[in-house]
Amino acid sequence: MADFITRDQTSSHTFRAGRTRPARKGLGRRDAIAGYLFVLPSVLGFLVFVLGPLLAALWFSFTRYDVISAPTFVGLDNYARLLSDERLRLVYFNTIIYVVAAVVLINGLGLLFAVLINVRMPRALTYVFRSVYFFPSLVALAYISLIWQALFQRDTGIINYYLEVIGADPVNWLNSSSQSRLSVIIVDVWRNVGFAMLIYVAALQEVPRELEEAAQIDGAGPFTQFRRITVPMISQAIFFNVTITVIGAFQIYESIIVLTKGGPGDATRSIVMYIAEKAFADFDLGYASAISMTLFAIILLVTVLQFRIRRAWVHYE
């Protein structure tokens, strides 16, 4: 009887398992299909708006193309032309200035504000200052540039008005080669420092208080605590902010269009603005594509280098 019951139970379990296996396979297939459908919009967006235009620009960079006539293959002529383009050197020089200034000022000021908000202010004021500093990053850069353009006016701008009040000479913010670059940097930093600050505030709140208290007991001062404890603990946030700041600064465009239109001369013209000029004003899409390929290569190279050297200074728990 015991053997009969055991065989009966075994056959029953086998029967049940045999009936449930197809259901599991069907359920797994449906989950896989659902997963593919969820990622499909992102994949299509990448193919249509990123990979497709990138491959098209790569092809056009080997052609002479003016939109009106069909592209004509010219090999490496467009890339050889890059070497003799004096304006290209200047706009790359301007762009590098913007990148260096953005990395130093946005991250330096963002970290400074984050430390002050996280340490020195009551919690209620912390929320207020977070919102105040972060708000400009939510506004379109074109609108921000229009506001700053009015502030920078030589005769009617409020900045020069207060400079005259304190006895200083008015500054030609938008029509001087040196001051116009500074104006673009000021607008870019003012707009983006709030986002960097918010990232740093979130990272600072994750620093264990026990480590800071232990350092205080050991006699470490505020600067030593910041250098030895805080910076390593928030190094991931620093790496993230520096990476996106570099990529964004290489693509600076809207603020220059509104503030100075690239002038005076080419004093403030960025590489993206130069690409747009060659493509849509001069209808030289082949050469513009070659320039865009150099920009893509530089951004890719800088990003890869950042990821390679992060092992030396970015700490992971």
Secondary structure as UniProt FT lines:
FT   HELIX           2..46
FT   HELIX           47..51
FT   HELIX           52..60
FT   TURN            61..62
FT   STRAND          63..64
FT   STRAND          72..73
FT   TURN            75..76
FT   HELIX           77..82
FT   TURN            83..84
FT   HELIX           86..101
FT   HELIX           102..106
FT   HELIX           107..119
FT   HELIX           123..134
FT   HELIX           135..138
FT   HELIX           141..151
FT   TURN            154..156
FT   HELIX           158..165
FT   TURN            166..167
FT   TURN            173..175
FT   HELIX           177..204
FT   TURN            205..206
FT   HELIX           209..217
FT   TURN            218..219
FT   HELIX           222..225
FT   HELIX           226..230
FT   HELIX           231..233
FT   HELIX           235..250
FT   HELIX           254..259
FT   TURN            260..262
FT   TURN            265..266
FT   HELIX           271..280
FT   HELIX           285..313
//
